[in-house]
């Protein structure tokens, strides 16, 4: 008759510990049913669930394991598992899995306590907790430090929207970002990332910079702000703002392009995505001239934006072709996914304004980045605390992987 033995081993880590324990199990023809190992600050926690021939206290296997553990200076617990308990554990493996990601400048015990309390309130079990960010120094943190902890949890949820609401409310209270995702096959199989440009890839609204050059900065900025909050129809407000630029010397375009302030983390994010084989796109209600400039600077694959009309070296106050508004953004994203032969589940979309919501809504992972309140509340995911490279954590990327660049 076969028996199930749970082996938990802890102590100071050094090479060969797992090999020594598994060699003893192998010598007794044990079968491994589950195994997990973690090392925190050079301290090992190793768990093995094994099918063995005997779980008696004086069985040769248990004696050998105990002797080896003592020899290595470790501590161990060897616990027989009843068939009923094992079968219940196996049955639980079919429950849906979820990923909850905490993003902050520095992780505190309070943040962990509050998040895990929400998890417990929905009767979810935590399977693993991983730190995805790099190791942090003691004392005062650098201004742009990044910290991320990922929780893999398991259990049935009658209403995932309520979990998102609770986590969003908690994120606001703690001044952090907390993302919830279903742990599906698509999570680590995204292939395309589409960005809004203004106030997303760059830390400004280009139309406001053009307006300043034209001497109508305050008028245009006020309209832009209302449009981004969803208070005005984008097409109408866009036409109104563009008309105010009529007569502006087109020579200012290059000067503005050369001084565009990239958003924190933009360069690292794009470079990492390219290394990972992702395709990237700008889908913007801004202007193609500046999108093309960023394309050259960052190595972005596709650019879709409005074509600013210029005649005789002067801006006419009109655009050529269809205006790229919210619906057009979503349409372009669909077409691009079809062109790349991928599903929308494999697409990430990132934006900050109300006109980005249609695009964020159809993407497998839609992220409101440093967004207006209406966008943050409507999008499934939001990042406000970290830079753009915080998005890497949402696809499970660890800072330790940077060492392999």
C-alpha positions in Angstrom: 0.0 0.0 0.0 1.3 3.4 -0.9 1.4 6.3 1.6 1.7 10.1 1.2 4.4 11.9 3.2 4.7 15.7 3.5 8.3 16.8 4.1 9.0 20.4 5.2 12.6 21.4 5.6 14.0 24.8 6.7 17.4 26.2 7.4 20.4 28.1 6.0 20.7 27.5 2.3 23.7 26.1 0.6 24.3 24.2 -2.7 23.4 20.6 -2.7 20.7 20.5 0.0 17.8 19.6 -2.4 20.0 17.1 -4.2 20.8 15.3 -0.9 17.2 15.1 0.2 15.9 14.0 -3.2 18.6 11.4 -3.5 17.4 9.7 -0.3 13.8 9.7 -1.7 15.1 8.2 -4.9 16.9 5.4 -3.1 13.5 4.4 -1.7 11.7 4.7 -5.1 9.5 7.6 -3.9 7.3 9.4 -6.4 7.1 13.2 -6.2 3.5 14.5 -6.0 4.3 18.1 -5.4 7.4 20.2 -4.7 8.2 23.8 -3.9 11.2 25.7 -2.7 11.8 29.3 -1.7 14.9 31.1 -0.4 14.6 34.4 1.6 17.7 36.1 2.8 19.8 32.8 2.3 17.2 30.8 4.3 15.7 27.8 2.6 12.1 26.5 2.9 11.7 23.3 1.0 8.4 21.4 0.7 8.0 17.9 -0.9 4.8 15.8 -1.1 5.9 12.3 -1.9 4.3 8.9 -2.4 6.3 6.3 -0.3 6.0 2.7 0.8 5.8 3.5 4.5 5.2 6.5 6.8 5.9 4.6 10.1 8.1 6.6 12.5 10.8 3.8 12.4 10.7 3.3 8.6 14.2 3.4 7.0 13.2 6.3 4.8 12.2 8.5 7.6 15.2 7.6 9.7 17.6 8.4 6.8 15.8 11.7 6.1 16.0 12.7 9.7 19.7 11.8 10.0 20.5 13.8 6.8 18.6 16.8 8.0 20.5 16.8 11.3 23.8 16.3 9.5 23.1 19.4 7.3 22.1 21.5 10.3 18.5 21.9 9.1 15.1 21.4 10.8 12.4 19.2 9.3 8.8 18.0 9.9 7.7 14.7 8.3 3.9 14.5 8.3 1.9 11.5 7.0 -1.1 12.7 4.9 -4.3 10.7 4.9 -5.9 9.6 1.6 -9.0 11.8 2.3 -6.9 14.9 2.9 -4.8 14.2 -0.2 -7.8 13.7 -2.4 -9.4 16.9 -1.1 -6.2 18.7 -2.0 -6.2 17.2 -5.5 -9.8 18.2 -6.0 -9.0 21.8 -5.1 -6.5 22.1 -7.9 -9.2 22.6 -10.4 -10.3 25.9 -8.9 -9.7 29.1 -10.9 -6.4 30.9 -10.3 -5.9 34.6 -10.0 -3.0 37.0 -9.8 -2.9 40.0 -7.5 0.0 42.4 -8.0 1.0 45.1 -5.5 3.1 47.9 -7.0 4.5 50.6 -4.8 7.7 52.6 -4.1 8.3 50.5 -1.0 6.3 47.6 0.4 5.1 47.7 3.9 3.6 45.1 6.3 0.4 47.1 6.4 0.0 46.8 2.6 0.5 43.0 2.7 -1.9 42.7 5.7 -4.6 44.6 4.0 -4.3 42.8 0.7 -4.3 39.4 2.2 -7.3 40.3 4.3 -9.2 41.0 1.1 -8.0 37.7 -0.3 -9.3 35.9 2.9 -12.6 37.7 2.8 -13.3 36.0 -0.6 -12.2 32.6 0.8 -9.3 32.5 -1.6 -6.2 30.5 -0.8 -2.7 32.0 -1.4 -0.5 29.5 -3.3 2.6 31.5 -3.8 3.9 35.0 -3.0 6.8 36.3 -5.1 8.8 39.5 -5.0 9.3 40.6 -8.6 11.2 43.8 -7.9 14.9 44.0 -7.1 16.4 44.0 -3.6 16.0 47.4 -1.8 18.6 49.2 0.4 17.9 50.1 3.9 17.0 53.7 4.9 15.5 56.4 2.7 14.5 55.1 -0.7 15.5 56.7 -4.0 12.8 58.9 -5.5 12.0 56.5 -8.3 12.4 53.2 -6.4 10.2 50.3 -7.5 8.7 47.5 -5.4 6.4 44.7 -6.5 4.9 41.6 -4.8 2.8 39.1 -6.7 0.3 36.9 -5.1 -1.0 33.7 -6.9 -4.3 32.8 -5.3 -6.9 30.1 -6.0 -10.6 29.8 -5.5 -14.0 30.4 -7.1 -15.2 33.9 -7.4 -18.9 34.6 -8.1 -18.2 38.2 -8.9 -14.7 39.2 -10.0 -15.8 42.8 -10.4 -16.4 43.1 -6.6 -12.8 42.0 -6.0 -11.5 44.6 -8.4 -13.6 47.3 -6.6 -12.3 46.3 -3.2 -8.7 46.3 -4.4 -9.1 49.6 -6.2 -10.6 51.1 -3.0 -7.7 49.7 -1.0 -5.1 51.0 -3.4 -6.5 54.5 -3.1 -6.4 54.3 0.7 -2.8 53.0 0.8 -1.6 55.2 -2.1 -0.3 52.1 -4.1 -1.4 50.2 -7.2 -3.1 46.8 -6.9 -3.9 44.9 -10.0 -6.2 41.8 -10.2 -6.0 39.4 -13.2 -7.4 36.0 -13.9 -4.4 33.6 -14.3 -5.2 32.4 -17.8 -3.0 31.1 -20.6 -3.0 34.6 -22.1 -1.4 36.3 -19.1 2.2 35.3 -20.1 1.4 35.1 -23.8 0.7 38.8 -24.7 2.2 39.8 -28.0 1.3 43.4 -28.7 1.4 46.6 -26.5 -0.4 49.7 -27.8 0.2 53.1 -26.1 -1.5 56.4 -26.2 1.1 59.0 -26.7 0.3 62.3 -24.9 0.5 62.1 -21.1 1.3 58.4 -21.5 4.5 57.8 -23.4 5.4 61.4 -22.9 4.7 63.7 -20.0 2.9 66.4 -21.9 0.1 67.1 -24.3 1.7 68.1 -27.6 -1.3 70.1 -28.7 -0.8 72.3 -25.5 2.9 72.8 -26.5 1.8 73.9 -30.0 -0.8 76.2 -28.5 1.9 77.9 -26.3 4.0 78.5 -29.4 0.9 80.0 -31.1 0.1 82.2 -28.1 -3.2 80.4 -27.3 -1.9 78.1 -24.6 -4.4 78.8 -21.9 -7.4 78.5 -24.2 -6.3 75.1 -25.6 -5.1 73.7 -22.3 -8.5 74.3 -20.8 -10.3 72.5 -23.6 -7.8 69.6 -23.5 -8.3 69.1 -19.8 -12.1 69.0 -20.2 -11.8 66.6 -23.1 -9.5 64.2 -21.2 -11.9 64.1 -18.3 -14.7 63.1 -20.7 -16.6 66.4 -20.3 -16.5 67.3 -24.0 -16.9 65.3 -27.2 -13.3 64.5 -28.4 -13.9 65.2 -32.1 -15.6 68.6 -31.5 -13.0 69.7 -28.9 -10.2 68.5 -31.1 -11.4 70.5 -34.1 -11.8 73.6 -31.9 -8.3 73.3 -30.6 -6.7 72.6 -34.0 -8.4 75.7 -35.4 -6.7 77.9 -32.8 -3.3 76.8 -34.3 -4.0 78.2 -37.7 -1.1 80.2 -39.0 1.5 78.7 -36.7 5.0 78.3 -38.4 5.5 74.5 -38.9 9.1 75.0 -38.0 8.2 74.7 -34.3 7.3 71.0 -34.8 10.9 69.9 -34.8 11.9 71.9 -31.8 8.9 70.5 -29.8 9.7 67.0 -30.9 13.3 67.2 -29.8 12.2 68.3 -26.4 9.4 65.9 -25.6 9.8 64.6 -22.0 9.6 60.8 -22.0 7.6 59.3 -19.2 9.4 57.6 -16.4 10.2 54.0 -17.3 9.3 54.4 -21.0 12.7 53.6 -22.5 13.2 50.6 -20.2 9.7 49.2 -20.9 10.0 49.5 -24.7 13.5 48.0 -24.8 12.5 45.1 -22.6 9.3 44.4 -24.6 11.4 44.3 -27.8 13.9 41.8 -26.2 10.9 39.7 -25.2 9.6 39.7 -28.8 6.6 42.0 -28.3 5.3 44.3 -31.0 4.6 47.9 -29.9 2.4 50.6 -31.3 1.4 54.2 -30.7 -2.3 54.7 -31.2 -2.9 58.3 -30.4 -5.3 61.2 -30.7 -2.2 63.4 -31.0 -0.2 64.0 -34.1 1.6 61.6 -36.4 4.7 63.9 -36.7 5.5 63.4 -33.0 4.6 59.7 -33.1 7.1 59.1 -35.9 9.7 61.0 -33.9 9.2 58.7 -30.9 9.1 55.7 -33.2 12.6 56.4 -34.3 13.8 57.3 -30.8 12.3 54.2 -29.0 12.1 51.6 -31.8 8.3 51.3 -31.9 6.8 49.2 -34.6 3.6 51.0 -35.6 2.2 54.5 -35.4 -1.4 55.7 -35.9 -2.2 59.3 -35.1 -3.7 62.4 -36.7 -2.1 64.0 -39.7 -1.6 67.7 -39.1 -2.2 69.6 -42.3 0.7 71.9 -43.3 0.7 74.2 -46.4 3.5 76.4 -47.4 5.3 75.8 -44.1 2.2 76.9 -42.1 -0.2 74.9 -40.0 -3.7 75.3 -41.5 -5.7 74.5 -38.4 -7.0 71.2 -39.9 -6.1 67.5 -40.0 -6.0 65.2 -43.0 -8.1 62.1 -43.0 -10.2 60.6 -40.2 -9.8 62.0 -36.7 -8.3 59.4 -34.3 -10.9 59.5 -31.5 -11.8 56.9 -29.0 -13.8 54.6 -31.3 -11.1 55.0 -34.0 -8.5 53.9 -31.5 -10.4 50.7 -30.7 -11.0 50.0 -34.4 -7.2 50.5 -35.2 -6.4 48.1 -32.3 -8.7 45.4 -33.7 -7.2 45.8 -37.2 -3.7 45.6 -35.8 -4.4 42.5 -33.8 -5.9 40.9 -37.0 -2.8 42.0 -39.0 -0.5 40.4 -36.4 -2.7 37.2 -36.3 -3.3 37.4 -32.6 -6.4 37.6 -30.4 -7.4 40.7 -28.5 -6.7 38.7 -25.3 -3.0 38.9 -26.3 -3.1 42.7 -26.5 -2.1 45.2 -23.8 -3.4 48.8 -24.2 -2.2 51.7 -22.1 -3.7 55.2 -21.9 -4.7 58.1 -19.6 -7.7 59.8 -21.1 -11.4 59.2 -21.6 -10.8 58.7 -25.4 -8.6 55.7 -24.5 -11.4 53.8 -22.7 -12.7 52.0 -25.9 -9.2 50.8 -26.6 -8.6 49.8 -23.0 -11.9 48.0 -22.8 -11.3 45.6 -25.7 -7.7 44.7 -24.9 -6.9 41.6 -22.9 -5.0 43.8 -20.5 -6.2 47.5 -20.4 -4.2 49.8 -18.2 -5.1 53.3 -17.1 -1.7 54.9 -16.6 -1.6 58.0 -14.3 -5.1 58.5 -15.6 -7.9 60.9 -15.0 -10.4 59.7 -12.3 -13.1 58.6 -14.8 -10.6 56.5 -16.7 -9.0 55.0 -13.5 -12.5 54.0 -12.2 -13.6 52.5 -15.6 -10.5 50.6 -16.6 -9.8 47.1 -15.2 -6.2 48.0 -14.3 -4.5 51.2 -13.2 -0.9 52.3 -12.5 -0.4 55.6 -10.9 2.4 55.0 -8.4 5.2 53.7 -10.6 6.6 54.6 -14.1 5.6 52.9 -17.3 8.0 50.0 -16.7 5.7 48.9 -13.8 3.7 47.3 -16.6 6.4 44.6 -16.8 5.3 43.4 -13.4 1.8 42.8 -14.6 3.1 40.3 -17.2 5.1 38.5 -14.5 8.5 40.0 -15.5 11.0 40.0 -12.6 13.8 42.6 -12.2 16.2 39.7 -11.7 15.7 38.9 -15.4 17.4 42.2 -16.3 20.7 40.4 -15.5 20.3 38.4 -18.6 20.2 41.3 -21.0 
